[in-house]
Amino acid sequence: MIESKSAKLHVNIATQEIAIRLHQVNVSKVHHMRTVTMCQHALVRVLEGEKHIHAYGRTWKVAAPHWLLIAADTYWDLVNIPGKNGFYQAQMFCFTKTCVEQFHTRFPQFVQQTSMRSAEVLPRSSVKKSLQSAVEQMAYILQTHAVEVLGNSYPVLLNKTQEQKQDSTISVSVLNHRAEELLLLLAESGWMFGLPDIATDWSDRLRRRVAQQLNKEWTVPELAQTFHMSASSLQRRLAAENVSVAHLVREVRLGTALEMLQGSNLPVNEIAQRCGYGSHSRFSAAFKTRFGLPPSDFRIA
């Protein structure tokens, strides 16, 4: 089940932002989802079944056991197709944009190579053993450890089940170092996430703040106060990025709900409440409008 503390992973705690998190997907139906927003860079390992993503006039098809890279600040139509065992299963390692930006600064020798700004399929046969081993180790760490920041422990696997215990801890510095190691191994193999052409700094800040309290009825003045500025100043900054507070709050809530539905066994009604929807019907309608299918489709009948 998803811990309430997990929202704190989106916050820069004492300038130590957690650079990587793991999202696990396990579904038993074919899912077609419209315009899913990738807020972070992602390395996807398809374990069972097949994933199709479509955007920019192209379609990428990835079947198990192959991998997929997806860049941040992109929008996709997604299809998850169960395999012979009746399930679609995948692991998604999400890197913060700050982590990728710092990598570009620390390892300029890789900047000259082509940076991936949309998506790229990684055939398993082309993935070096050193990279495979590092990803396996990272998956184990994120599944079994909590991260320690300033003496406090926070879960790293956002959608863990009750059976997945996180009794051990790892420091945020070591975890971030391992995240950078993954990026380095990818770069040495010729794969590198690109940097966005347009900064979306204020959108990111608001997403992280809203994610801390998904069920709060956020207003523009309240969010502005969080950043020690006037409501009009915040609206001007968001207008420059062509977004609004209402849009960002809705996207964070529904995006988190999608993660919970795919990767946990929580009842739909509880997910709705955790994500700020007091009404089950209102949540279902908003979810279907956003992604093209009702949340009940993620639950086995």
N, C-alpha and C positions, 0 to 999 in steps of 0.2 A: 504494500500500500504506500501511498505517497505521504511523506512527512511534511508537516506545515513548515518546518525549518528550511525545507529545500528552496523556498523562494529566496532565501538569503544568498543563494549562490549567484544571483544576478547583481549583487551589490558589491561595490569596491570597498572591502573592509580594511580600514587602515592602509589604503593604497595597495593591498594585496588581493587583487581580483583573481578568483579561481578561473584558470584558463581553459579548462576542459570539463565536460560533463558527458554522461552516457544516458542515452534514451533507448530503451528496448521496445520493440514492436512485436506483438504476437496476436494475430487476428485470424479468424476462420472463414471469413467471407471475402469475396472480391470487393474492393473498395475503390470507388472513383471519387476523387476529391478535387475541387476546383480552386485554382489560384492560391495554393498554399504558400505562405511567405516563409522564406528562409532568412531568419534574422542573424544567424551565425553560419560560419563555414562548417561543412559536415563531411565526414568520412563515413560512408554507409557500407556495412558488411551484410550482404544478403545471405542468410543461413538456410532458409527454406523458401521455396516458391520463387516468384519473379516480381520485379518492380519496373514499372514504366513511368517515365516522366516526360512531359511535353511542354515546350515553350520555344519562343523565338523561331518558330517554323520547323523545329526539329523534334524528334522523339528518340529518347535513349531507353534501351531495354536491357535490364540487368537481371540475370537469373543466378541462383545459388550455384557455385560458391563465390561468384565474382563480387567486386567492390565498385563503389561509385563515389566520386567526389562532387560536391555541390557547393557553389560559391554563395557567400552571404549576399543579402540585398537582391535576391532573385525571387521570381514568382513562378510557380509550376502547377500544372494539372498533373495529379499523381494517380496511379493505379497500382494497388497491391494485390497480387494474385496468389492464392494459396497453392502449395505444391502437392505432391502425391500423398503426403501425410495429412492433408486437409488444413494446413496452416501456412500462413506467411509469417516468417520470423526474420527479424533483422536487428542489427545493432547500429546505432547512429552516434558517432563520437563528434560532439559539437565543440568547435574552437571559437573562443571569443574573437571579435575583430581586433581588439587590443593585442591579443596574443600574436595574431598574424602580422599586424603592423610592426610589433617589436621584433619579430623574426626577420622581416624585410630589412630592418635597421641593423640588426646584429650580423646578418649574413648577406651582405650586399653582393657577394660573388654569384648568388643565384638569381639576382634581380634581372639579369640580362636574358635569362631563359624565359620562354613563353609562360606567362602567368594565366591560370585558368580563371575565367570570369563567369562561366555559366555552369557546365557540368562535363564530366569526363568519366568514362568507364575504365576501370582497372581490371583487365583479365587476371584471374588468379595466377595463371602461369607466368605473368610478367612481374609479379610482386616478389621481391627478394625475400629470402628466408629471414634475414635480419629484421625487415619491416614486419613480416608476418609475426615473428616472435615478439616484437615490441608491442604490436597491437593486442596480441593475446595477453601479454603481461598487463597492459593498461586496462583491458576488460576485467581481468581478475581484480586489480586494485580498486577499480571503480565499483565493482560488485560487492567487495568484501570490506572496504575501508570507508571510514568517515574522514573528512579533512579537518585538520586542527588549525584554527586561526585565533591568535591571541588567547590561547588557553581554552577556547570553546570548540566543540566538535559539531560539524554540520554534515548531513548526508550528501553524497555526490551523485549517487544513482537516483534520479528523480522519481522513477516509477517502480521502485523495488517492491517485491511482494513480501508478505509476512515471513515467508520461508528464507528470504535472503537477509541474513544478519550482517550488520556492519559493526562488529565489536572492536576491530582494530582501527587505529588512526594513522594518518599520514599528514605531514606538514604541508601547508599550501606551497611552500617554496619547492619541496621535492616533487609534488604533483605537477606544478607548473614547469619544472625542469624536464619532467618526463613528457609533458605535452610538447615542449619545444623539440625534444628528441624525435618525436613522431614526425613533426614538420620537417626536421632536418633529413630524416630517412626518406621521406616523400620527395624532398627537393633533390637529393642525391640520385633518386630514381627518375628524375625528370618531371615530377609533378609538384606544382606550387600554386597555392591560392593567390589570386590577384588582389590588389587593393581597390576599393571602390573609387569611382571617378568623382563622386560628389559625397562630401561628408554628411552623415546623418546623425551627428553627435547628440543633438537635443532629442531626437526621436528615440535614440538608444537610452538616454538617461531616463526619459519618461517611462519607457517600457520596463526598465529595471525597477523603478520606483513603484509602478503599478503592480508589478509581479510580487512585491513584498506583501501587499494587502489586496488580493484579487477581489474579495467580497466587499470592499469599501466603495461607497458611492462617491467617486472622485469628482471634484469640481475644479474648474480652471484656477480660481483663487487659492484653493488648498494645495494644488500641485505647484503653483507659482511660489507659495510660501515655503514649500519644501526646498526650493532652489534659491530662496532669498531674493526674489525679484517680484515685480508687479505682474498682475494678470495680463495686462496689455503687452508687456515686454515678452512674456512667454508666448503669447499668441502670435506676435510678430515673428519670433524665431521659428515657430512651427510653420507659419505661413510661408516662410522662405524655403521650407522643405516640402511644402504642398501637402501638409497633413494637419489634422485637428486632434484635440484631446479626446473627443468622443470616439474618433476612429481608432486611435492608439489603444484606448482602454478596451474597446470591443475586440481588437485584434489580439491583444495579450490574453484576455479572458478566453476567447474561443480557441486560440492556439494552444493554451495550456490545457483546456478541456480535451482537445484532440489528442494530446500526449497522454493524458490520463486514461482516455477511452481505449487507446491502442495498447497501452502498456501496463494496465492494472485491472483488477477485478472489482473495483469500486462500483457501486450502483450508480446509475445515471443520475438519479435524484441527488445523491451526495456530491457527485462531481459538479452538478449545476450549482449547488449551494457554495461549494468551495470556490467556484469561479465567479461568484457574485450575482447569481441568478436565483432569486427567491421563488420563482415560478418554474416548475418543470416544463410546462407547455411553452412558456416564453423562451426558455433556453433551447428547447428542441426546435422551435421555429427559427431562432437566430442561427443556430448551428446548421440547419438544413439550407437556409438562405446563403450562408457563407461558404459551405463546403459541398453542397449538392446532394447530401444524403443525411438522414436523421441519425442522431446519436444511438438510437436503439439498434442500428445495423451493426454496431461494434460489440453487441452482446449476443452470445449463443442462445438461441431460443430453447 
